[in-house]
């Protein structure tokens, strides 16, 4: 069985972790030197390395494996489940200096669940540390923010993102077609984990296949979207999106469009596209039917791109 590349190339130590900010590197090193951490809130895009950094930190601090409780709040997010699991864990005497609760995707917790969590953090702060990760820090209540040291992990730019994936491919003995690789990058950026997984699934006979040549099971609409946008077929992209995307994914589409703003032409046209995407996102929170709003946003973008391709 082949190793998953995302695990094979995951950093094994803090020294191997690529920090975006030297001040953050120094802060982590200070925690390791002091052999303790405060309550932490790691924020940043999905697949950017929040949980990886947290686990590397636990390892460097030599936290006993029986002193770590990991909960994914996207799967377990009811008030009672979260409170009961955490309280049953933290009320036990730690094997080491302190217990650690790693709460992944804490922004999935309801405000009531977060309020309950705040109470547990206060009651057990002398024997336990809480490390939360989230994609959207604005969805975390102020009372949690005030009890945690914030640690935002910025995304890397697309050039470095592409270079990291290309490096893995070359290490695996695969020389990628850069245009094909670019499609995978634009479909997944800034989620490096997803890009690595998707690329690995599309390797056949030691080469990277075009998205529509592979058989990866569930189709990824973003791969098709990139190809359509590159060809200026925004109307087809709109039909694909509105017929494929689940309602809970629609808000993220505006972010994806913004992250790939270079698909919409030169600097002036990109500026226009930003304004269209921004208005679409604002309207998304106001309209009854978000699918219609998304379709209208893509129609505006299609008019912009049609001007580009007619020149």
Backbone as CSV, one residue per row, in Angstrom:
resi,resn,N_x,N_y,N_z,CA_x,CA_y,CA_z,C_x,C_y,C_z
1,UNK,0.854,-1.206,0.000,0.000,0.000,0.000,0.882,1.245,0.000
2,UNK,0.588,2.181,-0.890,1.386,3.387,-0.989,1.131,4.304,0.202
3,UNK,2.213,4.967,0.646,2.070,5.952,1.710,1.309,7.158,1.202
4,UNK,0.498,7.738,2.084,-0.140,9.001,1.741,0.924,10.088,1.767
5,UNK,1.031,10.822,0.670,2.063,11.855,0.600,1.868,12.914,1.674
6,UNK,0.620,13.222,1.984,0.368,14.275,2.956,0.941,13.907,4.322
7,UNK,1.010,12.595,4.622,1.621,12.141,5.867,3.133,11.971,5.698
8,UNK,3.533,11.452,4.561,4.950,11.207,4.289,5.755,12.504,4.347
9,UNK,5.180,13.601,3.858,5.910,14.861,3.781,5.474,15.865,4.853
10,UNK,4.707,15.411,5.816,4.341,16.271,6.938,5.587,16.514,7.789
11,UNK,5.856,17.749,8.232,7.049,17.996,9.060,7.014,17.180,10.342
12,UNK,8.171,16.689,10.744,8.261,15.828,11.927,8.672,16.589,13.185
13,UNK,9.246,17.787,13.011,9.667,18.604,14.144,9.289,20.061,13.888
14,UNK,9.324,20.869,14.936,9.050,22.296,14.785,10.070,22.938,13.845
15,UNK,11.330,22.470,13.895,12.362,23.016,13.006,12.031,22.762,11.536
16,UNK,11.271,21.704,11.260,10.901,21.388,9.890,9.639,22.095,9.420
17,UNK,8.969,22.780,10.346,7.736,23.496,10.007,8.087,24.820,9.345
18,UNK,7.383,25.164,8.274,7.659,26.406,7.551,6.788,27.522,8.128
19,UNK,7.395,28.372,8.947,6.673,29.512,9.517,6.610,30.643,8.501
20,UNK,5.505,31.376,8.472,5.373,32.536,7.586,5.940,33.786,8.236
21,UNK,6.116,33.719,9.550,6.485,34.900,10.322,7.567,34.499,11.327
22,UNK,8.710,35.190,11.298,9.810,34.835,12.196,9.435,35.077,13.653
23,UNK,8.576,36.068,13.903,8.136,36.327,15.276,7.358,35.133,15.821
24,UNK,6.575,34.470,14.963,5.834,33.291,15.402,6.788,32.137,15.706
25,UNK,7.823,31.979,14.887,8.821,30.936,15.152,9.457,31.154,16.534
26,UNK,9.828,32.401,16.814,10.459,32.710,18.101,9.498,32.456,19.250
27,UNK,8.220,32.783,19.050,7.226,32.552,20.098,7.096,31.068,20.418
28,UNK,7.020,30.230,19.376,6.915,28.784,19.582,8.157,28.260,20.292
29,UNK,9.328,28.743,19.890,10.576,28.318,20.528,10.591,28.709,22.011
30,UNK,10.015,29.866,22.326,9.946,30.312,23.723,9.067,29.378,24.543
31,UNK,7.908,28.982,23.988,7.046,28.039,24.690,7.777,26.727,24.963
32,UNK,8.499,26.265,23.959,9.234,24.995,24.118,10.307,25.142,25.192
33,UNK,11.015,26.267,25.194,12.058,26.512,26.195,11.465,26.564,27.595
34,UNK,10.301,27.230,27.723,9.649,27.375,29.030,8.867,26.127,29.436
35,UNK,8.711,25.189,28.501,7.991,23.929,28.744,6.538,24.142,29.169
36,UNK,5.921,25.150,28.596,4.505,25.390,28.870,3.900,26.217,27.741
37,UNK,2.579,26.222,27.680,1.859,27.017,26.692,0.632,27.639,27.358
38,UNK,0.168,28.774,26.830,-1.124,29.313,27.274,-2.247,28.603,26.519
39,UNK,-3.489,28.973,26.798,-4.571,28.558,25.899,-4.293,29.218,24.543
40,UNK,-4.499,28.464,23.463,-4.142,28.965,22.135,-5.318,28.878,21.170
41,UNK,-5.376,29.838,20.255,-6.352,29.806,19.173,-5.600,29.951,17.857
42,UNK,-5.392,28.817,17.160,-4.757,28.830,15.847,-5.830,29.088,14.792
43,UNK,-5.628,30.088,13.961,-6.588,30.385,12.900,-5.884,30.422,11.552
44,UNK,-6.659,30.217,10.494,-6.115,30.216,9.137,-6.927,29.303,8.249
45,UNK,-6.635,29.340,6.953,-7.375,28.536,5.986,-7.238,27.047,6.255
46,UNK,-8.190,26.274,5.741,-8.127,24.814,5.844,-6.863,24.300,5.159
47,UNK,-6.256,23.268,5.755,-5.103,22.618,5.141,-3.827,23.414,5.188
48,UNK,-3.773,24.433,6.046,-2.620,25.328,6.047,-1.574,24.956,7.095
49,UNK,-1.921,24.025,8.012,-0.931,23.537,8.965,-1.208,23.867,10.420
50,UNK,-2.443,24.218,10.759,-2.770,24.586,12.138,-2.642,23.388,13.075
51,UNK,-3.295,22.297,12.729,-3.267,21.102,13.582,-1.877,20.486,13.595
52,UNK,-1.198,20.523,12.458,0.174,20.003,12.405,1.063,20.737,13.391
53,UNK,0.988,22.068,13.406,1.820,22.846,14.325,1.461,22.539,15.773
54,UNK,0.178,22.414,16.072,-0.238,22.103,17.438,0.354,20.773,17.903
55,UNK,0.285,19.759,17.043,0.800,18.435,17.429,2.320,18.418,17.533
56,UNK,2.989,19.175,16.667,4.449,19.291,16.781,4.819,19.940,18.112
57,UNK,4.042,20.937,18.495,4.286,21.623,19.753,4.097,20.679,20.939
58,UNK,3.041,19.874,20.926,2.823,18.899,21.998,3.999,17.930,22.082
59,UNK,4.481,17.518,20.928,5.590,16.572,20.889,6.862,17.188,21.476
60,UNK,7.137,18.431,21.107,8.336,19.104,21.615,8.234,19.342,23.121
61,UNK,7.018,19.565,23.607,6.807,19.773,25.047,6.753,18.462,25.818
62,UNK,6.815,17.357,25.060,6.787,16.010,25.646,5.533,15.781,26.483
63,UNK,4.399,16.226,25.942,3.120,15.981,26.611,2.791,14.500,26.493
64,UNK,2.479,13.878,27.612,2.136,12.456,27.629,0.931,12.198,26.721
65,UNK,0.992,11.134,25.927,-0.097,10.853,24.984,-1.436,10.671,25.684
66,UNK,-1.417,10.228,26.952,-2.664,10.039,27.696,-3.180,11.363,28.269
67,UNK,-2.393,12.428,28.110,-2.813,13.753,28.572,-3.365,14.603,27.433
68,UNK,-3.594,13.997,26.277,-4.090,14.741,25.114,-5.456,14.209,24.702
69,UNK,-6.425,15.113,24.614,-7.749,14.780,24.097,-7.958,15.577,22.814
70,UNK,-8.245,14.886,21.733,-8.474,15.548,20.453,-9.936,15.391,20.051
71,UNK,-10.583,16.511,19.764,-11.984,16.524,19.354,-12.109,17.341,18.080
72,UNK,-12.816,16.797,17.098,-13.125,17.563,15.891,-14.546,18.097,16.032
73,UNK,-14.646,19.414,16.187,-15.949,20.016,16.468,-16.889,19.988,15.271
74,UNK,-16.371,19.705,14.070,-17.275,19.594,12.920,-18.070,18.298,12.988
75,UNK,-17.598,17.354,13.799,-18.306,16.079,13.960,-19.018,15.984,15.309
76,UNK,-18.435,16.607,16.324,-19.021,16.599,17.663,-19.142,18.038,18.121
77,UNK,-20.354,18.600,18.041,-20.474,20.020,18.365,-21.664,20.388,19.246
78,UNK,-22.351,19.396,19.814,-23.454,19.729,20.711,-22.893,20.168,22.064
79,UNK,-23.657,20.982,22.759,-23.210,21.511,24.048,-22.875,20.377,25.012
80,UNK,-23.792,19.427,25.160,-23.601,18.356,26.140,-22.437,17.438,25.777
81,UNK,-22.330,17.070,24.500,-21.254,16.162,24.086,-19.889,16.776,24.337
82,UNK,-19.728,18.015,23.922,-18.430,18.675,24.083,-18.100,18.859,25.557
83,UNK,-19.041,19.381,26.317,-18.795,19.637,27.741,-18.509,18.346,28.490
84,UNK,-19.323,17.311,28.256,-19.146,16.063,29.002,-17.816,15.392,28.674
85,UNK,-17.455,15.318,27.390,-16.195,14.681,27.016,-15.002,15.422,27.602
86,UNK,-15.050,16.748,27.538,-13.920,17.532,28.029,-13.830,17.468,29.552
87,UNK,-14.958,17.639,30.246,-14.936,17.619,31.707,-14.475,16.254,32.219
88,UNK,-14.974,15.179,31.631,-14.549,13.839,32.053,-13.044,13.648,31.876
89,UNK,-12.475,14.351,30.909,-11.039,14.225,30.648,-10.212,15.113,31.579
90,UNK,-10.564,16.390,31.674,-9.709,17.326,32.408,-9.815,17.184,33.919
91,UNK,-10.867,16.549,34.431,-10.980,16.412,35.877,-10.075,15.317,36.431
92,UNK,-9.483,14.516,35.530,-8.523,13.495,35.952,-7.148,14.128,36.170
93,UNK,-6.389,13.583,37.100,-5.043,14.091,37.374,-4.140,13.803,36.178
94,UNK,-3.383,14.802,35.685,-2.523,14.566,34.523,-1.341,13.657,34.848
95,UNK,-0.878,12.925,33.846,0.320,12.107,33.998,1.569,12.981,34.005
96,UNK,1.511,14.099,33.279,2.638,15.026,33.221,2.305,16.333,33.910
97,UNK,2.809,17.441,33.337,2.595,18.753,33.955,1.167,19.267,33.767
98,UNK,0.559,18.952,32.642,-0.803,19.428,32.378,-1.441,18.590,31.279
99,UNK,-2.765,18.648,31.230,-3.512,18.009,30.155,-3.729,19.012,29.020
100,UNK,-3.945,18.492,27.818,-4.174,19.350,26.658,-5.442,18.893,25.942
101,UNK,-6.333,19.827,25.677,-7.516,19.563,24.860,-7.303,20.255,23.513
102,UNK,-7.204,19.455,22.453,-7.074,19.984,21.100,-8.452,19.951,20.448
103,UNK,-9.013,21.119,20.245,-10.366,21.220,19.684,-10.261,21.755,18.261
104,UNK,-10.263,20.837,17.299,-10.157,21.207,15.889,-11.478,21.781,15.379
105,UNK,-11.365,22.750,14.480,-12.528,23.363,13.833,-13.536,23.867,14.864
106,UNK,-13.001,24.601,15.832,-13.830,25.109,16.927,-14.897,26.083,16.448
107,UNK,-14.716,26.649,15.253,-15.729,27.577,14.742,-17.020,26.867,14.358
108,UNK,-17.033,25.529,14.386,-18.268,24.776,14.167,-19.122,24.722,15.432
109,UNK,-18.554,25.064,16.572,-19.314,25.043,17.811,-20.331,26.181,17.831
110,UNK,-21.516,25.896,18.329,-22.532,26.935,18.480,-22.083,27.911,19.565
111,UNK,-22.634,29.135,19.578,-22.302,30.077,20.656,-22.564,29.500,22.043
112,UNK,-23.627,28.714,22.191,-23.910,28.111,23.494,-22.839,27.098,23.879
113,UNK,-22.380,26.297,22.909,-21.324,25.327,23.185,-20.023,26.041,23.534
114,UNK,-19.749,27.146,22.844,-18.539,27.915,23.150,-18.620,28.536,24.543
115,UNK,-19.814,28.986,24.926,-19.984,29.547,26.273,-19.737,28.483,27.338
116,UNK,-20.207,27.266,27.076,-19.962,26.162,28.006,-18.470,25.841,28.068
117,UNK,-17.818,25.882,26.925,-16.376,25.635,26.870,-15.610,26.670,27.682
118,UNK,-16.038,27.920,27.585,-15.380,28.990,28.344,-15.397,28.691,29.844
119,UNK,-16.542,28.209,30.324,-16.639,27.875,31.740,-15.679,26.774,32.150
120,UNK,-15.533,25.757,31.299,-14.610,24.655,31.588,-13.166,25.157,31.559
121,UNK,-12.841,26.027,30.602,-11.489,26.581,30.521,-11.130,27.337,31.794
122,UNK,-12.081,28.078,32.327,-11.834,28.840,33.547,-11.645,27.917,34.754
123,UNK,-12.502,26.907,34.844,-12.483,26.035,36.027,-11.222,25.182,36.103
124,UNK,-10.694,24.762,34.944,-9.571,23.818,34.942,-8.285,24.431,34.380
125,UNK,-8.155,25.762,34.453,-7.005,26.413,33.826,-5.673,26.073,34.486
126,UNK,-5.685,25.635,35.742,-4.422,25.332,36.419,-3.838,23.988,36.007
127,UNK,-4.688,23.071,35.539,-4.207,21.728,35.201,-4.364,21.381,33.727
128,UNK,-4.985,22.264,32.955,-5.261,21.934,31.553,-5.002,23.134,30.650
129,UNK,-4.625,22.819,29.415,-4.473,23.844,28.381,-5.416,23.502,27.227
130,UNK,-6.010,24.519,26.664,-6.941,24.336,25.551,-6.336,24.949,24.291
131,UNK,-6.242,24.134,23.253,-5.710,24.586,21.967,-6.820,24.424,20.939
132,UNK,-7.276,25.534,20.404,-8.375,25.530,19.443,-7.838,25.877,18.057
133,UNK,-8.399,25.260,17.042,-8.102,25.668,15.668,-9.409,26.079,15.010
134,UNK,-9.313,27.019,14.083,-10.513,27.455,13.368,-10.124,28.062,12.023
135,UNK,-11.058,27.995,11.084,-10.878,28.653,9.792,-11.367,30.095,9.843
136,UNK,-12.396,30.337,10.664,-13.025,31.655,10.716,-13.028,32.170,12.159
137,UNK,-11.997,32.924,12.563,-11.928,33.401,13.953,-13.081,34.314,14.348
138,UNK,-13.740,34.941,13.360,-14.879,35.809,13.680,-16.078,35.010,14.194
139,UNK,-16.042,33.690,14.023,-17.132,32.839,14.524,-16.867,32.338,15.946
140,UNK,-15.752,32.746,16.513,-15.424,32.391,17.896,-15.859,33.544,18.787
141,UNK,-16.571,33.245,19.869,-17.120,34.302,20.720,-15.994,35.081,21.415
142,UNK,-16.224,36.356,21.713,-15.187,37.189,22.349,-14.642,36.603,23.647
143,UNK,-15.495,35.932,24.416,-15.048,35.377,25.697,-13.974,34.301,25.514
144,UNK,-14.017,33.572,24.400,-12.970,32.583,24.103,-11.716,33.304,23.613
145,UNK,-11.903,34.277,22.730,-10.758,35.057,22.235,-9.960,35.648,23.396
146,UNK,-10.660,36.185,24.389,-9.984,36.872,25.485,-9.206,35.914,26.386
147,UNK,-9.521,34.635,26.325,-8.839,33.649,27.162,-7.742,32.889,26.421
148,UNK,-7.593,33.164,25.141,-6.598,32.461,24.326,-5.613,33.443,23.705
149,UNK,-4.401,32.988,23.506,-3.457,33.764,22.708,-3.696,33.436,21.245
150,UNK,-4.025,34.440,20.465,-4.280,34.224,19.048,-3.005,33.938,18.277
151,UNK,-3.118,33.073,17.285,-1.954,32.678,16.479,-2.466,32.428,15.067
152,UNK,-2.429,33.474,14.245,-2.958,33.352,12.887,-1.872,32.874,11.935
153,UNK,-2.158,31.801,11.206,-1.210,31.250,10.247,-1.618,31.725,8.857
154,UNK,-0.806,32.611,8.295,-1.124,33.185,6.989,-0.878,32.171,5.885
155,UNK,-1.622,32.302,4.815,-1.425,31.412,3.669,-0.167,31.817,2.915
156,UNK,0.476,30.840,2.286,1.605,31.132,1.417,1.075,31.567,0.057
157,UNK,1.903,32.267,-0.736,1.415,32.687,-2.042,1.389,31.495,-3.000
158,UNK,0.689,31.661,-4.111,0.492,30.537,-5.032,1.798,30.021,-5.619
159,UNK,2.788,30.907,-5.780,4.065,30.473,-6.340,4.757,29.479,-5.419
160,UNK,4.818,29.808,-4.133,5.435,28.895,-3.169,4.594,27.635,-3.003
161,UNK,3.292,27.804,-3.013,2.359,26.679,-2.926,2.644,25.679,-4.056
162,UNK,2.743,26.213,-5.286,3.028,25.374,-6.449,4.387,24.696,-6.321
163,UNK,5.368,25.456,-5.837,6.727,24.913,-5.696,6.759,23.743,-4.721
164,UNK,5.979,23.827,-3.643,5.976,22.738,-2.649,5.385,21.459,-3.243
165,UNK,4.296,21.604,-3.989,3.683,20.426,-4.602,4.610,19.854,-5.672
166,UNK,5.221,20.736,-6.459,6.151,20.290,-7.505,7.347,19.559,-6.896
167,UNK,7.821,20.041,-5.760,8.961,19.402,-5.090,8.618,17.972,-4.678
168,UNK,7.403,17.780,-4.175,6.974,16.429,-3.796,6.921,15.529,-5.028
169,UNK,6.363,16.035,-6.115,6.275,15.249,-7.345,7.664,14.856,-7.847
170,UNK,8.575,15.800,-7.857,9.931,15.519,-8.333,10.622,14.507,-7.421
171,UNK,10.416,14.649,-6.110,10.984,13.692,-5.159,10.445,12.285,-5.415
172,UNK,9.193,12.200,-5.854,8.574,10.913,-6.161,8.921,10.426,-7.570
173,UNK,9.811,11.158,-8.263,10.244,10.731,-9.597,9.284,11.104,-10.706
174,UNK,8.463,12.137,-10.483,7.461,12.559,-11.471,7.764,13.988,-11.908
175,UNK,7.901,14.185,-13.200,8.098,15.534,-13.747,6.753,16.044,-14.237
176,UNK,6.162,16.996,-13.528,4.786,17.411,-13.874,4.736,18.385,-15.039
177,UNK,3.660,18.296,-15.812,3.333,19.324,-16.790,2.840,20.525,-15.976
178,UNK,3.495,21.679,-16.119,3.194,22.824,-15.266,1.780,23.369,-15.486
179,UNK,1.261,23.259,-16.701,-0.101,23.725,-16.953,-1.112,22.836,-16.239
180,UNK,-0.870,21.525,-16.255,-1.758,20.594,-15.553,-1.670,20.829,-14.046
181,UNK,-0.435,20.977,-13.550,-0.255,21.228,-12.122,-0.955,22.523,-11.708
182,UNK,-0.907,23.534,-12.563,-1.540,24.815,-12.272,-3.050,24.659,-12.060
183,UNK,-3.668,23.750,-12.810,-5.102,23.507,-12.637,-5.388,22.962,-11.242
184,UNK,-4.576,22.014,-10.797,-4.759,21.457,-9.453,-4.517,22.510,-8.380
185,UNK,-3.513,23.348,-8.599,-3.197,24.396,-7.631,-4.361,25.375,-7.505
186,UNK,-4.858,25.857,-8.630,-5.942,26.839,-8.587,-7.239,26.247,-8.021
187,UNK,-7.428,24.953,-8.202,-8.639,24.313,-7.688,-8.598,24.117,-6.177
188,UNK,-7.411,24.072,-5.597,-7.300,23.718,-4.182,-6.687,24.809,-3.308
189,UNK,-6.003,25.764,-3.903,-5.328,26.812,-3.129,-6.320,27.545,-2.226
190,UNK,-5.950,27.834,-0.956,-4.659,27.628,-0.293,-4.576,26.353,0.544
191,UNK,-5.432,25.365,0.266,-5.462,24.121,1.044,-4.392,23.169,0.509
192,UNK,-3.193,23.240,1.080,-2.070,22.436,0.604,-2.343,20.946,0.799
193,UNK,-2.968,20.601,1.909,-3.283,19.195,2.179,-4.164,18.624,1.081
194,UNK,-5.205,19.360,0.702,-6.107,18.867,-0.335,-5.396,18.766,-1.674
195,UNK,-4.536,19.729,-1.974,-3.825,19.701,-3.255,-2.938,18.463,-3.344
196,UNK,-2.195,18.191,-2.278,-1.305,17.022,-2.282,-2.111,15.739,-2.446
197,UNK,-3.218,15.637,-1.708,-4.060,14.437,-1.813,-4.649,14.281,-3.214
198,UNK,-5.148,15.388,-3.777,-5.777,15.327,-5.093,-4.768,14.974,-6.177
199,UNK,-3.590,15.568,-6.100,-2.538,15.266,-7.066,-2.145,13.792,-6.987
200,UNK,-1.974,13.285,-5.765,-1.585,11.880,-5.626,-2.629,10.942,-6.219
201,UNK,-3.916,11.281,-6.052,-4.981,10.438,-6.600,-4.993,10.430,-8.122
202,UNK,-4.363,11.439,-8.721,-4.377,11.556,-10.177,-3.033,11.227,-10.811
203,UNK,-2.240,10.443,-10.114,-0.985,9.937,-10.675,-1.247,8.571,-11.299
204,UNK,-0.844,8.418,-12.529,-0.992,7.137,-13.219,0.219,6.937,-14.129
205,UNK,0.802,5.751,-14.046,1.988,5.436,-14.848,3.057,6.511,-14.692
206,UNK,3.229,6.929,-13.458,4.291,7.883,-13.103,4.141,9.249,-13.777
207,UNK,2.920,9.646,-14.052,2.688,10.984,-14.609,1.403,11.552,-14.025
208,UNK,1.310,12.878,-13.997,0.144,13.567,-13.468,-0.885,13.756,-14.585
209,UNK,-2.059,13.161,-14.394,-3.107,13.231,-15.411,-3.849,14.561,-15.358
210,UNK,-4.412,14.926,-16.498,-5.356,16.034,-16.478,-6.570,15.618,-15.652
211,UNK,-7.241,16.550,-14.994,-8.350,16.197,-14.108,-9.396,15.285,-14.731
212,UNK,-9.768,15.511,-15.997,-10.837,14.710,-16.602,-10.352,13.367,-17.130
213,UNK,-9.040,13.091,-16.970,-8.502,11.808,-17.425,-8.441,10.776,-16.304
214,UNK,-8.463,11.258,-15.063,-8.331,10.344,-13.935,-9.673,9.826,-13.473
215,UNK,-9.619,8.812,-12.645,-10.835,8.254,-12.053,-10.665,8.315,-10.542
216,UNK,-11.074,9.439,-9.957,-10.863,9.649,-8.529,-12.139,9.448,-7.720
217,UNK,-13.155,8.863,-8.332,-14.406,8.677,-7.615,-15.240,9.937,-7.704
218,UNK,-15.406,10.623,-6.596,-16.230,11.828,-6.576,-15.522,12.965,-7.319
219,UNK,-16.202,13.537,-8.299,-15.612,14.613,-9.093,-15.428,15.859,-8.234
220,UNK,-14.357,16.596,-8.482,-14.115,17.850,-7.799,-14.498,18.980,-8.747
221,UNK,-15.576,19.692,-8.424,-16.076,20.723,-9.317,-15.061,21.843,-9.512
222,UNK,-14.186,22.061,-8.539,-13.216,23.143,-8.669,-12.226,22.886,-9.801
223,UNK,-11.878,21.620,-10.006,-10.975,21.287,-11.115,-11.618,21.648,-12.450
224,UNK,-12.888,21.293,-12.595,-13.605,21.639,-13.828,-13.769,23.153,-13.958
225,UNK,-13.996,23.807,-12.830,-14.163,25.256,-12.844,-12.919,25.958,-13.379
226,UNK,-11.752,25.533,-12.917,-10.509,26.171,-13.361,-10.362,26.045,-14.866
227,UNK,-10.610,24.834,-15.387,-10.489,24.625,-16.827,-11.453,25.530,-17.601
228,UNK,-12.687,25.651,-17.113,-13.684,26.479,-17.794,-13.315,27.960,-17.731
229,UNK,-12.834,28.403,-16.569,-12.439,29.802,-16.444,-11.249,30.116,-17.350
230,UNK,-10.297,29.185,-17.428,-9.133,29.401,-18.292,-9.556,29.574,-19.751
231,UNK,-10.619,28.878,-20.129,-11.103,28.949,-21.504,-12.123,30.066,-21.712
232,UNK,-12.408,30.821,-20.638,-13.366,31.914,-20.740,-14.812,31.466,-20.768
233,UNK,-15.067,30.229,-20.361,-16.425,29.682,-20.417,-17.118,29.848,-19.063
234,UNK,-17.299,31.104,-18.657,-17.859,31.376,-17.342,-19.329,30.974,-17.262
235,UNK,-20.052,31.080,-18.384,-21.463,30.675,-18.380,-21.594,29.189,-18.065
236,UNK,-20.719,28.370,-18.660,-20.732,26.938,-18.365,-20.310,26.689,-16.921
237,UNK,-19.355,27.487,-16.458,-18.919,27.363,-15.066,-20.071,27.671,-14.111
238,UNK,-20.862,28.685,-14.459,-22.021,29.039,-13.624,-23.010,27.879,-13.546
239,UNK,-23.306,27.266,-14.673,-24.245,26.145,-14.690,-23.703,24.962,-13.878
240,UNK,-22.394,24.739,-14.002,-21.765,23.656,-13.241,-21.874,23.916,-11.746
241,UNK,-21.529,25.133,-11.341,-21.558,25.475,-9.921,-22.950,25.346,-9.331
242,UNK,-23.903,25.983,-9.984,-25.254,26.017,-9.431,-25.912,24.637,-9.418
243,UNK,-25.416,23.745,-10.256,-25.981,22.401,-10.275,-25.234,21.407,-9.416
244,UNK,-24.072,21.815,-8.875,-23.203,20.868,-8.170,-22.985,21.215,-6.706
245,UNK,-22.793,22.495,-6.438,-22.342,22.918,-5.113,-23.462,22.836,-4.080
246,UNK,-23.116,22.318,-2.912,-24.068,22.241,-1.810,-24.243,23.627,-1.188
247,UNK,-25.403,23.902,-0.594,-25.661,25.229,-0.008,-24.594,25.668,0.986
248,UNK,-24.092,24.740,1.807,-23.098,25.112,2.817,-21.739,25.455,2.211
249,UNK,-21.527,25.132,0.936,-20.263,25.452,0.273,-20.276,26.811,-0.416
250,UNK,-21.459,27.390,-0.574,-21.572,28.576,-1.438,-20.780,29.766,-0.929
251,UNK,-20.752,29.978,0.373,-19.995,31.110,0.905,-18.509,30.974,0.579
252,UNK,-18.000,29.741,0.628,-16.581,29.515,0.351,-16.225,29.782,-1.112
253,UNK,-17.205,29.724,-1.998,-16.927,29.946,-3.418,-16.415,31.368,-3.654
254,UNK,-16.980,32.325,-2.920,-16.536,33.704,-3.098,-15.064,33.845,-2.707
255,UNK,-14.665,33.141,-1.657,-13.260,33.155,-1.247,-12.389,32.501,-2.312
256,UNK,-12.877,31.396,-2.873,-12.116,30.699,-3.909,-11.961,31.586,-5.146
257,UNK,-13.006,32.274,-5.529,-12.925,33.187,-6.672,-11.891,34.285,-6.408
258,UNK,-11.888,34.816,-5.195,-10.937,35.869,-4.848,-9.497,35.344,-4.847
259,UNK,-9.305,34.138,-4.314,-7.952,33.555,-4.272,-7.397,33.302,-5.673
260,UNK,-8.283,33.201,-6.656,-7.856,32.955,-8.040,-8.197,34.147,-8.942
261,UNK,-8.003,35.327,-8.400,-8.436,36.545,-9.076,-7.714,36.752,-10.408
262,UNK,-6.513,36.148,-10.564,-5.763,36.327,-11.814,-6.449,35.682,-13.013
263,UNK,-7.447,34.834,-12.765,-8.214,34.245,-13.862,-9.035,35.288,-14.619
264,UNK,-9.185,36.473,-14.031,-10.083,37.467,-14.610,-9.362,38.570,-15.368
265,UNK,-8.101,38.353,-15.759,-7.439,39.306,-16.630,-6.352,40.112,-15.967
266,UNK,-6.120,41.322,-16.496,-5.034,42.160,-16.000,-5.452,42.869,-14.705
267,UNK,-4.585,43.754,-14.212,-4.820,44.387,-12.909,-6.139,45.144,-12.851
268,UNK,-6.453,45.904,-13.909,-7.688,46.684,-13.909,-8.917,45.771,-13.872
269,UNK,-8.876,44.695,-14.662,-10.012,43.764,-14.687,-10.105,42.984,-13.382
270,UNK,-8.957,42.687,-12.793,-8.970,42.018,-11.494,-9.604,42.907,-10.434
271,UNK,-9.316,44.206,-10.494,-9.940,45.142,-9.554,-11.464,45.118,-9.697
272,UNK,-11.933,45.092,-10.933,-13.381,45.035,-11.171,-13.958,43.724,-10.638
273,UNK,-13.208,42.637,-10.843,-13.674,41.334,-10.368,-13.773,41.305,-8.843
274,UNK,-12.806,41.942,-8.166,-12.841,42.002,-6.699,-14.115,42.694,-6.227
275,UNK,-14.472,43.788,-6.863,-15.680,44.515,-6.478,-16.935,43.676,-6.710
276,UNK,-16.965,42.923,-7.810,-18.113,42.053,-8.101,-18.216,40.943,-7.058
277,UNK,-17.070,40.330,-6.727,-17.058,39.239,-5.742,-17.454,39.763,-4.367
278,UNK,-16.925,40.931,-4.024,-17.256,41.528,-2.721,-18.752,41.777,-2.593
279,UNK,-19.352,42.345,-3.641,-20.791,42.626,-3.590,-21.595,41.335,-3.527
280,UNK,-21.116,40.322,-4.237,-21.794,39.031,-4.185,-21.779,38.440,-2.793
281,UNK,-20.648,38.588,-2.096,-20.535,38.052,-0.741,-21.414,38.824,0.229
282,UNK,-21.469,40.139,0.062,-22.353,40.954,0.907,-23.808,40.540,0.703
283,UNK,-24.209,40.423,-0.551,-25.591,40.049,-0.857,-25.914,38.626,-0.388
284,UNK,-24.882,37.772,-0.354,-25.076,36.374,0.069,-25.701,36.297,1.458
285,UNK,-25.319,37.234,2.334,-25.828,37.220,3.713,-27.228,37.807,3.826
286,UNK,-27.718,38.399,2.733,-28.996,39.106,2.797,-30.128,38.416,2.052
287,UNK,-29.795,37.665,1.005,-30.844,37.110,0.143,-31.407,35.815,0.705
288,UNK,-32.620,35.503,0.290,-33.275,34.267,0.730,-32.691,33.064,0.002
289,UNK,-32.383,33.226,-1.284,-31.880,32.116,-2.090,-30.436,32.400,-2.511
290,UNK,-29.437,31.845,-1.797,-28.035,32.125,-2.116,-27.611,31.601,-3.484
291,UNK,-28.302,30.575,-4.010,-27.949,30.053,-5.333,-28.205,31.097,-6.416
292,UNK,-29.337,31.796,-6.302,-29.652,32.839,-7.277,-28.627,33.967,-7.198
293,UNK,-28.240,34.319,-5.979,-27.239,35.378,-5.808,-25.902,34.974,-6.404
294,UNK,-25.503,33.708,-6.197,-24.247,33.222,-6.765,-24.316,33.253,-8.288
295,UNK,-25.444,32.821,-8.844,-25.612,32.842,-10.297,-25.488,34.264,-10.835
296,UNK,-26.092,35.237,-10.137,-26.017,36.632,-10.571,-24.579,37.144,-10.520
297,UNK,-23.840,36.761,-9.481,-22.435,37.167,-9.366,-21.618,36.617,-10.526
298,UNK,-21.844,35.354,-10.869,-21.099,34.736,-11.966,-21.487,35.331,-13.316
299,UNK,-22.730,35.769,-13.453,-23.133,36.456,-14.690,-22.340,37.756,-14.852
300,UNK,-22.195,38.506,-13.751,-21.406,39.742,-13.816,-19.953,39.439,-14.176
301,UNK,-19.407,38.371,-13.579,-18.022,37.997,-13.893,-17.895,37.513,-15.339
302,UNK,-18.934,36.848,-15.841,-18.882,36.353,-17.218,-18.848,37.514,-18.205
303,UNK,-19.558,38.594,-17.885,-19.526,39.774,-18.752,-18.133,40.405,-18.758
304,UNK,-17.494,40.365,-17.588,-16.139,40.896,-17.493,-15.168,40.055,-18.315
305,UNK,-15.254,38.736,-18.171,-14.330,37.860,-18.896,-14.636,37.813,-20.389
306,UNK,-15.886,38.019,-20.761,-16.207,38.030,-22.197,-15.557,39.224,-22.876
307,UNK,-15.449,40.329,-22.148,-14.743,41.494,-22.684,-13.262,41.184,-22.879
308,UNK,-12.697,40.391,-21.941,-11.282,40.026,-22.017,-11.018,39.178,-23.251
309,UNK,-11.849,38.145,-23.453,-11.607,37.180,-24.526,-12.022,37.710,-25.898
310,UNK,-12.783,38.819,-25.930,-13.177,39.394,-27.221,-12.124,40.350,-27.761
311,UNK,-11.165,40.704,-26.888,-10.124,41.646,-27.314,-9.052,40.933,-28.126
